[in-house]
Amino acid sequence: MSSRILNKEKFGTALMSAVVAMALTSGATAQESAKAKVKGAFNLEEIVVTATKREENMQQVPVAMSVMGESELDRQGLQTLQDLQYEIPNMTMYVVSAFASWINMRGVPSNPNGVFNSGTSPGLGVYVDGVVFARQTGFNQELSNIERVEVLRGPQGTLFGQNTNLGVISYTTKKPGDEVEGKIKLEYGSFKSRKVNAYVSGPLIEGKLAVGASAFLVKGNGAEVSSYDGESAFEEDRKGGRFQVRATPTDQTTIDLSANIMRGRGSGITRGDVVEIMPGGLTSNLLFFSTNPFGTGPAGLEPFAADMVIYEGPRTVSVRTDGNNAIRDEYGLDGTISHELENGITLKSITAYKNYDSRLEYEFSATAMEALQTYQSEANSQFTQEFQLLSSTDEKLEYVAGLFYLNNKAVNNQGMVSGKHLYFVRPVGSETIVDATVDTKSAAAFGNITYNFTESTSVFAGLRYSDVSKDVVFEQDDNLLIFGFADVPRTERTQKDSFLSWTGGVNHHIETDTSDMNVFAKISRGYKEGGFTIRALSRSEIGDPNNPTFSFDREEVTNYEIGLKGTFFDNRLRLNLAAFYLDYIDIQTNAIDENDIQRITNGPSAVSKGFEVDAVFIASDYVRLTASVGMADARFGEFSNCSPTTDCTGNRLPFNSKWTVSTGLDYDFPVTDNWSVFGGVDVNYRSARFSTPDNLFPPKAHTIVNSQIGFRPEDSGLQIMLLVKNVLDNDNIINQTTSNTFNYRTIRYSPPRSWTLQATYEF
């Protein structure tokens, strides 16, 4: 028996022993629900989730998950998915722009080669009202009109339509009903930040037809400032909304229709603060030639003084802000029809069309030079259709069955254009252009069954069959001639794959006079389909340009997991625990060739092992304590070819913070019979993480402390709150990278201390 198998067995035995011990002493938890506050008093209420496609108590679902409700999102000023990362154990994100983020779950990146590689498929599923976003450019959703967010960790392909091997983030919006209700939230804060969120809904025909509308507006400057032109280097400008219709023609039938739109503009797509330019690289050479050492130089060359590359400390960048832009536009239509039969079985259909386009523009040298203007864009259109068959609840045999179809077209354009400060190297206007279109068609049948042997013990199993086809048309034109890129004539490729994923496990309920617990153990198999490297391709990477090689195969993961969920001390403590061991084969990850060109390879195996803890404790009617702890030790196996000069065997996976810790104290005190004061303090810790597989230049571990304080006249619907983020004003390094070609080092910092004044009125 190999040492690897022995290690798995020892790890699994230790995990099971830990769960049994915890089950005998204490128990399980999750995040507080949106409705947990009642007139200033804290209590633990049942959290209802739809992770298994039916409404269930979260504590009874054998899935490691975290849930955040509307009041918690509001209290902490969480506006987008990237804001959520500090609330979820073993989840980290690195934000490139307002619209582009790298997400890591349980130590493993969702997309190893960036959001603008249309040839890859994400390992994480992001859903809004049951509709998936097939491409990562649609992930960073606005948290407007949200009832709750459910974050499920581990493979979920037997429960959700889209294939996922890392987990699922599922948003549920508030639906209109027979009550007239509304909400408006206004915010103003640091860096000229202004935000508006509004929602209103009510019946048109009582009991039969209701409508709702929501809208949001976000504007503001970022903390980063260009030392070259003095302008803000990270601006936000987003606006959008959603219109919803709910029809209930009969007591058994519900029809939900939704239309949404979003328009986003921003700037400051920076690679971070350039803190060091080493000799011998392209940037140092450009700076030398751009100072006109040989006199006037060729026509069209404009001198560029080397001292204009200025580093004045954290959050100063030397880029020209007029050459750095971010664009994202999105709209979609979806409809869900749900019908319950007389025997309790529910039939459901979810039909959706979405279109989301993104574009980034930035100076590749990360300086104020006009050397190499770069752009990346992706235009997505997708159609999805899902059918579900759901058994009635509280039966001996419960099941979920579904059929899923996805048709996604991603048009990808990338380019690098030489500017006036690259003149001595190449003429102004020299270009490398990549044009690619990837058509993905995916069909799947999936199902999950639970058999309840007794009121306390059940077993569950799930199976999924997926059939995926990807067609790509790729073309590359290079007259830049400085990176070793190749001219690639129009090339067409097709990749087809089919695979079975599955899950199985046991769930057991334990109840005492003062506690209520569920313990579970499960094994899951997940896959992520292969694809294509849609990037500028070098000759060393593709071989023969007339017959290029730029594809990679699927990856496979086996997830071993045990967990405990429970409430204790007469429903004052909710505690959720999970431990996992992820065994990856042929994991998709970045490699760098001798020309510093990123590509995706299947080479290494990888293992991630760790645990998660979520806890909520009601210290009194007016004080609540929360805590979440995640540990994920994710490392490559044999990986000697991750770059021409580096052996990455045993290295940590990119963007993996081994430790993620969040703690919070919330209070809600009645000051008088008519007034309450509320607020809290949150402390969030992330251990150091590497940005690349070679594990060079790790950012330091960082801690961010946030606080809130507000007041509320009782029964008025009004509340005023002041939020302060990064109270200690720490200069936290969240990313640090080097460019082998340009030979510079950059650092990206988290925002400094900032404040937001928020006024909310509900009716």
C-alpha positions in Angstrom: 0.0 0.0 0.0 1.5 3.4 -1.0 2.3 6.1 1.6 -0.2 8.3 -0.2 -3.1 5.8 0.5 -1.9 5.4 4.1 -1.9 9.1 4.6 -5.5 9.3 3.3 -6.6 6.5 5.7 -4.8 8.2 8.6 -6.4 11.6 7.7 -9.8 10.1 7.3 -9.6 8.2 10.6 -8.5 11.3 12.4 -11.3 13.3 10.9 -14.0 10.7 11.8 -12.6 10.5 15.4 -12.8 14.2 15.7 -16.4 14.4 14.5 -17.5 11.6 16.9 -15.8 13.3 19.8 -17.4 16.6 18.9 -20.8 15.0 18.6 -20.5 13.7 22.1 -19.5 17.0 23.6 -20.8 19.9 21.6 -22.2 20.6 18.1 -22.8 22.5 14.8 -23.5 26.0 13.3 -23.9 28.4 10.5 -24.5 32.1 9.8 -27.4 34.0 11.2 -30.5 34.3 9.0 -31.9 37.6 7.8 -34.9 37.5 10.1 -33.1 36.6 13.4 -33.5 40.1 14.9 -36.8 40.9 16.6 -37.0 44.4 17.9 -33.4 44.6 19.1 -33.3 41.0 20.6 -31.1 38.3 19.2 -32.2 34.7 19.0 -31.4 31.6 16.9 -34.1 30.9 14.4 -34.3 28.1 11.9 -32.5 28.9 8.7 -34.3 27.7 5.6 -32.2 26.9 2.6 -32.8 25.4 -0.9 -29.5 23.7 -1.4 -31.3 20.4 -2.2 -33.9 22.2 -4.4 -36.5 22.0 -1.6 -36.9 24.2 1.5 -35.1 22.6 4.4 -33.6 23.4 7.7 -30.0 24.1 7.0 -28.9 22.1 10.0 -30.4 19.0 8.5 -28.7 19.3 5.1 -25.5 17.1 4.8 -23.6 19.9 3.0 -20.9 22.1 4.3 -22.3 25.6 3.8 -22.6 29.2 5.0 -25.6 31.4 4.7 -26.0 35.2 4.9 -29.3 36.9 5.0 -30.5 40.4 4.1 -30.0 42.0 7.5 -26.4 40.7 7.7 -25.5 41.9 4.3 -26.9 45.3 5.1 -25.2 45.5 8.5 -21.8 44.9 7.1 -22.3 47.0 4.0 -21.7 44.0 1.7 -22.4 45.1 -1.9 -20.8 42.5 -4.2 -19.5 38.9 -4.1 -16.0 40.2 -3.5 -17.2 41.8 -0.3 -18.4 38.4 0.9 -15.0 36.7 0.9 -14.2 37.6 4.5 -17.4 36.1 5.8 -16.9 32.6 4.2 -14.3 30.2 5.6 -11.8 28.9 3.1 -12.8 31.4 0.4 -10.5 34.0 -0.9 -10.6 36.4 -3.8 -8.2 38.6 -5.6 -9.9 41.5 -7.4 -8.2 42.7 -10.6 -11.0 45.2 -11.4 -14.5 46.0 -10.4 -15.6 43.2 -12.7 -12.8 40.6 -12.8 -11.8 38.5 -9.8 -9.9 35.3 -9.1 -11.8 33.0 -6.6 -10.3 30.3 -4.5 -12.4 27.7 -2.6 -10.8 25.3 -0.1 -7.4 26.2 -1.4 -8.1 25.6 -5.1 -8.6 28.3 -7.8 -11.9 28.3 -9.7 -10.2 29.4 -12.9 -6.4 29.1 -12.9 -5.7 31.3 -16.0 -7.9 34.3 -15.4 -11.4 35.4 -16.2 -10.6 36.3 -19.8 -9.6 32.9 -21.0 -12.8 31.8 -22.8 -11.4 28.3 -23.3 -11.7 27.4 -19.6 -14.7 26.4 -17.5 -15.0 27.6 -13.9 -14.8 25.1 -11.0 -17.3 27.2 -9.0 -20.9 27.6 -9.9 -22.6 31.0 -9.3 -26.4 31.0 -9.5 -29.1 33.7 -9.2 -32.6 32.2 -8.6 -31.4 28.9 -10.0 -29.8 30.4 -13.2 -26.1 29.8 -13.6 -23.5 32.2 -14.9 -21.4 29.9 -17.2 -18.4 32.2 -17.4 -16.4 33.8 -14.6 -16.8 37.3 -16.1 -20.4 37.2 -14.7 -19.5 36.1 -11.2 -19.1 39.3 -9.3 -22.8 39.9 -8.8 -24.3 43.0 -7.1 -26.0 42.1 -3.8 -29.2 44.1 -4.5 -32.6 42.9 -3.6 -31.1 39.7 -2.1 -33.0 37.6 0.4 -30.1 35.3 1.2 -26.8 33.9 -0.2 -25.9 30.3 0.2 -22.3 29.1 -0.2 -22.0 25.4 -0.6 -18.5 23.9 -0.5 -17.4 20.7 -2.3 -18.7 19.1 -5.6 -22.4 19.8 -6.1 -23.0 18.3 -9.6 -25.7 15.9 -8.4 -27.9 18.8 -7.1 -27.2 21.6 -9.6 -27.5 21.9 -13.3 -24.1 23.2 -14.2 -21.1 20.8 -13.5 -19.1 22.1 -10.5 -16.2 20.5 -8.6 -15.4 23.3 -6.0 -18.8 24.4 -4.8 -21.8 26.7 -5.5 -22.7 30.3 -4.6 -26.4 30.6 -4.8 -28.3 33.9 -4.6 -32.0 34.1 -3.9 -33.8 37.3 -4.6 -36.8 38.7 -2.7 -40.0 37.8 -4.6 -43.1 40.0 -4.8 -46.2 39.0 -2.9 -49.5 40.2 -1.6 -48.0 42.6 0.9 -46.9 46.1 -0.3 -43.4 46.5 0.8 -40.4 48.6 -0.1 -36.9 49.6 0.9 -34.5 52.4 0.0 -30.9 52.6 1.2 -28.6 55.6 0.6 -24.9 55.6 1.3 -22.1 58.2 1.2 -18.5 57.7 2.2 -14.8 57.9 1.7 -13.3 58.5 -1.8 -16.6 60.1 -2.9 -18.4 56.8 -2.7 -22.2 57.1 -3.4 -24.6 54.2 -3.4 -28.3 53.9 -3.8 -30.4 50.7 -3.5 -34.2 50.7 -3.9 -36.9 48.0 -4.0 -40.7 48.1 -4.1 -43.2 45.3 -4.7 -46.9 44.6 -4.2 -50.0 42.9 -5.7 -51.7 43.8 -9.0 -54.4 41.1 -8.4 -54.4 39.9 -4.9 -53.6 36.2 -4.6 -52.9 35.9 -8.3 -50.4 38.5 -9.6 -47.6 40.6 -8.0 -44.8 42.6 -9.3 -41.5 44.0 -7.9 -38.8 46.3 -9.1 -35.3 47.1 -7.7 -32.5 49.4 -8.8 -29.0 50.3 -7.7 -26.4 52.9 -8.4 -22.8 52.8 -7.3 -20.2 55.6 -7.9 -16.9 56.4 -6.3 -13.2 56.7 -6.5 -10.8 54.0 -5.3 -8.0 54.5 -2.8 -5.2 54.1 -5.4 -3.9 57.4 -7.0 -1.7 57.8 -10.0 1.5 59.6 -9.1 1.8 60.5 -12.8 -1.4 62.5 -13.3 -2.8 62.7 -9.8 -6.1 61.1 -10.8 -7.9 58.3 -9.0 -6.7 54.9 -10.3 -9.6 52.7 -9.4 -13.0 54.3 -10.1 -16.4 52.6 -9.9 -19.6 53.5 -11.9 -22.3 50.8 -11.9 -26.1 51.0 -12.3 -28.8 48.5 -12.9 -32.0 46.9 -11.8 -34.4 44.0 -11.9 -38.1 43.7 -12.7 -40.0 40.7 -11.4 -43.4 39.2 -11.8 -44.9 36.4 -9.7 -48.2 34.8 -10.9 -50.0 32.1 -8.9 -52.9 31.1 -11.3 -53.7 28.2 -8.9 -52.7 27.1 -5.4 -50.4 24.5 -7.0 -48.7 26.6 -9.7 -46.2 29.5 -9.4 -44.7 31.4 -12.3 -41.8 33.7 -11.7 -40.5 36.0 -14.5 -37.5 38.2 -14.1 -35.6 40.7 -16.3 -32.3 42.3 -15.1 -29.9 44.8 -16.6 -26.5 46.2 -15.4 -24.1 48.8 -16.9 -20.6 49.1 -15.4 -17.8 51.5 -16.1 -14.5 51.8 -14.2 -10.8 52.5 -14.4 -7.6 51.5 -12.8 -6.9 48.1 -14.1 -3.5 48.1 -12.5 -1.0 45.3 -11.9 -0.3 46.9 -8.5 2.3 49.4 -7.3 5.6 49.0 -9.2 8.0 48.8 -6.3 11.1 47.6 -8.1 12.4 47.6 -11.7 15.3 45.2 -12.2 18.0 45.7 -14.8 17.9 43.6 -18.0 14.2 43.5 -18.5 12.0 45.2 -21.1 10.9 47.9 -18.7 14.4 49.1 -17.8 15.4 49.0 -21.4 12.4 51.0 -22.4 13.1 53.6 -19.8 16.7 53.9 -21.0 15.7 54.3 -24.7 12.8 56.6 -23.8 15.1 59.2 -22.3 16.5 59.8 -25.8 20.1 58.9 -25.1 20.9 59.3 -28.8 19.6 62.7 -29.4 16.3 63.5 -31.0 15.7 60.0 -32.1 13.3 58.7 -34.8 10.3 60.8 -35.8 7.4 60.3 -33.5 9.4 59.4 -30.4 8.5 61.5 -27.4 11.0 61.6 -24.5 9.8 59.9 -21.3 11.8 60.7 -18.2 12.7 57.7 -16.0 11.9 59.6 -12.9 8.2 59.6 -13.9 8.0 56.0 -12.7 7.3 57.1 -9.1 6.6 54.9 -6.1 5.4 57.1 -3.2 4.3 54.3 -0.9 1.2 52.1 -0.7 -1.6 52.7 -3.2 0.3 55.0 -5.5 0.7 53.8 -9.1 2.5 55.4 -12.0 0.0 54.3 -14.7 -1.8 56.8 -16.9 -5.4 56.6 -15.8 -6.6 57.5 -19.3 -5.3 54.3 -20.6 -6.9 52.0 -18.0 -10.5 51.2 -18.2 -13.0 48.5 -17.3 -16.4 47.9 -18.9 -19.1 45.4 -18.1 -22.6 45.3 -19.5 -25.2 42.6 -18.6 -28.8 41.8 -19.2 -30.9 38.7 -18.9 -34.4 37.2 -18.9 -35.5 34.1 -17.0 -38.7 32.3 -16.1 -39.4 29.6 -13.6 -42.6 27.5 -13.5 -43.3 25.3 -10.5 -46.3 23.0 -10.3 -47.1 20.7 -7.3 -49.1 17.6 -8.1 -51.7 16.1 -5.8 -49.3 13.5 -4.5 -46.8 16.2 -3.4 -44.4 15.8 -6.3 -43.2 19.1 -7.8 -42.3 19.7 -11.4 -40.2 22.7 -12.2 -38.9 24.4 -15.3 -36.2 27.1 -15.4 -35.5 28.8 -18.7 -33.0 31.7 -19.1 -31.1 33.8 -21.5 -28.2 36.0 -20.4 -25.8 38.3 -22.1 -22.7 39.7 -20.3 -19.8 41.5 -21.9 -16.6 42.7 -20.2 -13.5 44.5 -21.4 -10.3 45.5 -19.6 -7.7 48.0 -21.0 -4.4 48.7 -19.4 -0.7 49.5 -19.9 1.2 46.2 -19.9 4.4 47.7 -18.6 2.5 48.9 -15.4 4.1 52.3 -15.8 3.1 55.7 -17.2 4.8 54.9 -20.4 2.8 54.5 -23.6 4.7 51.3 -24.4 2.2 48.5 -24.8 -1.5 49.2 -24.5 -3.3 45.9 -23.8 -6.9 45.0 -24.0 -8.9 41.9 -23.2 -12.6 41.4 -23.9 -15.1 38.7 -23.7 -18.7 38.8 -25.1 -20.9 36.1 -23.7 -24.4 34.9 -24.6 -25.9 31.9 -22.9 -29.1 29.9 -23.0 -30.0 27.4 -20.3 -32.9 25.1 -19.7 -33.4 23.0 -16.7 -36.2 20.6 -15.7 -36.5 19.3 -12.1 -38.6 16.6 -10.5 -38.8 16.9 -6.7 -40.4 14.4 -4.4 -42.5 15.4 -1.5 -40.8 15.9 1.8 -40.9 13.8 5.0 -41.2 10.6 3.0 -39.2 7.4 3.5 -37.7 8.0 0.0 -36.9 11.5 -1.1 -35.4 12.5 -4.4 -34.3 15.2 -6.8 -34.0 14.5 -10.5 -33.1 16.9 -13.3 -32.1 17.5 -16.9 -29.9 20.5 -17.8 -28.8 22.1 -21.1 -26.4 24.9 -21.7 -25.5 26.7 -24.9 -22.8 29.3 -24.3 -21.0 31.4 -26.9 -17.9 33.4 -25.8 -16.2 35.8 -28.2 -12.8 36.6 -27.0 -10.6 39.4 -28.3 -7.1 40.3 -27.0 -4.5 42.6 -28.2 -1.2 44.4 -27.4 -0.4 47.6 -29.4 3.0 49.3 -29.3 3.0 52.9 -28.3 5.4 55.8 -28.8 7.7 54.7 -25.9 8.3 51.3 -27.5 9.5 53.0 -30.8 13.1 51.9 -30.5 12.0 48.3 -30.2 9.1 48.2 -32.7 7.3 50.9 -34.7 4.3 52.6 -33.1 1.1 50.6 -33.8 2.8 47.2 -34.0 0.3 44.6 -32.7 -0.3 41.1 -31.5 -4.0 40.3 -31.9 -5.9 37.2 -30.7 -9.4 36.5 -32.0 -11.2 33.4 -30.7 -14.8 32.2 -30.4 -15.6 29.3 -28.1 -19.0 27.5 -28.4 -19.9 25.3 -25.5 -22.8 22.9 -25.5 -23.4 20.9 -22.3 -26.1 18.5 -21.5 -26.6 16.6 -18.2 -28.9 14.3 -16.3 -28.6 14.3 -12.6 -30.3 12.9 -9.5 -30.0 12.7 -5.8 -31.9 10.3 -3.5 -32.2 10.1 0.3 -33.6 7.0 2.1 -34.7 7.5 5.7 -34.1 4.2 7.5 -35.4 5.7 10.7 -36.3 9.1 12.0 -32.6 9.5 12.9 -30.6 7.8 10.2 -30.6 8.3 6.5 -28.3 7.5 3.6 -28.0 9.5 0.4 -26.5 9.0 -3.1 -26.3 11.0 -6.2 -25.3 10.5 -9.8 -24.6 12.8 -12.7 -23.9 12.1 -16.4 -22.4 15.1 -18.3 -21.8 15.4 -22.1 -19.8 18.4 -23.1 -18.7 19.7 -26.5 -16.5 22.7 -27.1 -15.8 24.2 -30.6 -13.2 26.8 -30.9 -12.1 29.1 -33.8 -8.7 30.6 -33.0 -6.6 33.1 -35.0 -3.4 35.0 -34.0 -1.7 37.8 -35.9 1.7 39.0 -34.6 3.7 41.8 -36.0 4.9 43.0 -32.6 7.8 40.5 -32.8 9.2 40.9 -29.3 7.7 38.1 -27.2 8.2 35.1 -29.5 4.6 34.9 -30.4 3.6 33.1 -33.6 1.3 34.0 -36.5 -1.5 31.3 -36.2 -3.8 31.1 -39.2 -7.5 30.4 -38.6 -7.6 27.1 -36.7 -10.7 25.1 -35.7 -10.8 22.5 -32.9 -13.5 20.4 -31.3 -13.2 18.8 -27.9 -15.8 16.3 -26.7 -16.0 14.7 -23.3 -18.5 12.8 -21.2 -18.1 11.6 -17.6 -20.0 10.4 -14.5 -19.8 12.2 -11.2 -21.3 10.9 -8.0 -21.8 11.3 -4.3 -22.8 9.1 -1.4 -22.9 9.2 2.3 -24.8 8.9 5.6 -26.5 11.4 7.9 -27.4 10.7 11.5 -29.5 12.8 13.9 -28.6 13.0 17.7 -30.9 14.8 20.1 -30.5 15.4 23.8 -32.3 17.6 26.4 -30.0 20.6 25.6 -28.7 19.9 22.0 -29.8 18.9 18.6 -27.2 17.6 16.2 -26.6 16.0 12.8 -23.4 14.2 11.8 -22.6 13.2 8.3 -19.9 11.6 6.2 -19.7 11.6 2.4 -17.5 10.9 -0.6 -18.0 12.8 -3.8 -16.4 12.7 -7.3 -16.3 15.8 -9.4 -14.8 16.8 -12.8 -14.0 20.0 -14.6 -14.1 19.7 -18.4 -11.0 20.4 -20.5 -10.6 23.3 -22.8 -8.2 25.6 -24.6 -5.6 28.3 -23.8 -7.1 31.4 -25.3 -4.1 33.7 -24.9 -1.3 35.0 -27.1 0.6 31.8 -27.9 4.3 31.5 -28.2 6.1 29.2 -30.7 7.6 27.1 -27.8 4.1 26.5 -26.5 2.1 25.6 -29.7 4.7 23.9 -31.8 3.7 24.1 -35.5 1.7 27.3 -35.9 -0.2 25.7 -38.8 -1.2 22.9 -36.5 -1.1 24.4 -33.0 -1.4 22.6 -29.8 -3.2 24.6 -27.2 -5.8 22.3 -25.6 -5.8 20.7 -22.1 -7.8 17.8 -20.7 -10.3 17.6 -17.8 -9.4 17.4 -14.2 -10.8 15.0 -11.6 -11.3 15.4 -7.8 -12.4 13.0 -5.1 -13.8 14.8 -2.0 -13.7 13.0 1.3 -15.8 14.9 3.9 -17.3 14.6 7.4 -19.3 17.1 9.3 -21.4 18.0 12.3 -24.2 20.5 12.6 -26.1 21.3 15.7 -27.6 23.7 18.3 -26.6 23.6 21.9 -27.3 25.2 25.3 -31.1 25.4 24.8 -30.7 26.9 21.3 -28.2 29.6 22.2 -25.2 28.1 20.3 -25.2 27.0 16.6 -22.1 25.3 15.6 -21.2 23.8 12.2 -18.0 21.8 11.5 -16.6 20.1 8.4 -13.3 18.4 7.6 -12.3 17.5 4.1 -9.6 15.9 1.9 -9.5 16.8 -1.8 -7.5 14.5 -4.1 -7.0 16.1 -7.5 -5.7 14.2 -10.6 -4.6 16.2 -13.6 -5.5 19.5 -12.0 -5.6 22.4 -14.4 -3.1 25.1 -13.5 -0.8 27.8 -14.9 2.5 27.1 -16.4 5.0 29.7 -17.7 7.1 29.0 -20.8 10.5 30.6 -21.5 8.9 33.6 -23.0 6.9 34.4 -19.8 3.7 33.3 -21.5 1.0 31.8 -19.3 -0.6 28.6 -20.4 -2.7 25.9 -18.8 -1.3 22.4 -18.2 -2.7 19.2 -16.7 0.6 18.1 -15.4 0.4 17.9 -11.6 -1.7 16.1 -9.1 -2.7 18.1 -6.0 -4.1 17.6 -2.5 -6.0 20.0 -0.3 -6.9 19.0 3.3 -8.4 21.0 6.1 -11.5 22.0 8.0 -14.1 24.7 8.5 -15.9 26.0 11.6 -18.9 28.3 11.7 -20.4 29.4 15.0 -23.1 31.7 16.3 -23.5 32.2 20.1 -26.3 34.3 21.7 -24.6 35.7 24.7 -27.8 37.6 25.7 -30.9 39.1 24.2 -28.8 42.0 23.0 -25.3 40.5 22.2 -24.4 38.0 19.6 -21.0 36.5 18.9 -19.9 34.9 15.6 -16.8 33.1 14.4 -15.7 31.2 11.4 -12.3 29.4 10.9 -11.0 27.7 7.8 -7.8 25.8 7.2 -6.9 24.6 3.7 -3.5 23.2 3.0 -3.5 22.9 -0.8 -0.3 21.7 -2.5 0.9 20.3 -5.8 2.2 16.9 -6.3 5.1 16.3 -8.7 5.2 19.5 -10.9 8.7 20.0 -12.3 7.6 21.8 -15.4 5.7 24.7 -14.0 8.3 27.1 -15.5 11.5 26.8 -17.4 13.6 27.5 -14.3 11.4 26.3 -11.4 10.3 23.0 -9.9 7.0 23.6 -8.2 6.6 20.1 -6.6 5.1 20.5 -3.2 4.3 24.2 -3.6 1.1 25.8 -2.5 -1.6 26.4 -5.0 -2.1 30.0 -6.2 -4.2 32.4 -4.0 -4.5 29.8 -1.2 -4.6 31.4 2.2 -4.0 28.4 4.5 -5.9 30.1 7.3 -9.0 32.2 7.1 -10.5 33.5 10.3 -13.4 35.9 11.0 -14.8 36.8 14.4 -17.6 39.3 15.2 -19.5 40.8 18.1 -23.0 42.3 17.4 -25.1 44.3 19.8 -28.6 45.7 19.7 -29.6 47.6 22.8 -32.9 49.4 23.5 -31.8 52.8 24.8 -35.4 54.1 25.5 -38.8 52.7 24.8 -38.6 54.1 21.3 -34.9 54.0 20.4 -32.3 51.3 19.9 -28.6 51.4 19.3 -27.0 48.6 17.3 -23.7 47.7 15.6 -20.7 45.5 15.9 -17.0 44.8 15.4 -15.6 42.2 13.0 -12.0 41.0 12.9 -10.9 39.2 9.7 -7.6 37.4 9.2 -6.1 35.9 6.0 -2.7 34.1 6.1 -0.1 34.8 3.4 -0.8 33.4 -0.1 1.2 33.1 -3.2 0.0 34.5 -6.6 1.8 32.0 -8.8 2.7 28.3 -8.6 6.4 29.1 -8.2 5.6 30.5 -4.8 7.8 33.6 -5.2 7.1 36.8 -3.2 4.2 35.9 -0.9 2.1 38.7 0.4 2.2 39.0 4.1 -0.7 37.7 6.3 -3.2 40.5 6.9 -5.9 41.5 9.4 -8.8 43.8 8.7 -11.0 45.2 11.5 -14.4 46.6 10.6 -17.0 48.3 12.8 -20.5 49.5 12.6 -22.8 51.6 14.9 -26.3 52.8 14.2 -29.6 53.8 15.8 -33.2 53.0 15.0 -36.5 54.5 16.1 -38.7 51.6 16.9 -41.5 50.8 14.5 -40.5 53.6 12.2 -38.8 51.6 9.4 -35.8 54.0 9.6 -32.3 53.3 10.6 -29.0 55.2 10.3 -25.6 53.5 10.5 -21.9 54.4 10.3 -19.6 51.8 8.9 -15.8 52.0 9.2 -13.6 49.5 7.4 -10.0 48.8 8.1 -10.3 50.6 11.4 -6.6 50.1 12.2 -5.6 51.5 8.8 -3.3 48.6 8.1 -1.3 48.5 4.8 -2.3 45.0 4.0 -0.5 43.4 1.0 -3.0 41.2 -0.8 -1.0 40.4 -4.0 2.6 40.5 -5.1 3.9 39.4 -8.5 6.8 39.7 -10.8 7.0 39.9 -14.6 9.9 37.9 -16.1 9.6 39.7 -19.4 9.4 43.3 -18.1 11.4 42.4 -15.0 9.5 44.4 -12.4 7.9 43.6 -9.1 4.4 44.9 -8.1 2.5 45.0 -4.9 -1.3 45.4 -4.5 -2.7 46.7 -1.2 -6.1 46.4 0.4 -8.0 49.7 0.8 -7.0 52.0 3.7 -9.4 53.0 6.5 -12.7 54.2 5.1 -16.1 55.2 6.3 -19.6 55.0 5.0 -22.8 56.7 6.3 -25.9 54.7 5.5 -29.6 55.6 5.8 -32.2 52.9 5.2 -36.0 53.2 5.2 -38.3 50.1 4.9 -42.1 50.0 4.7 
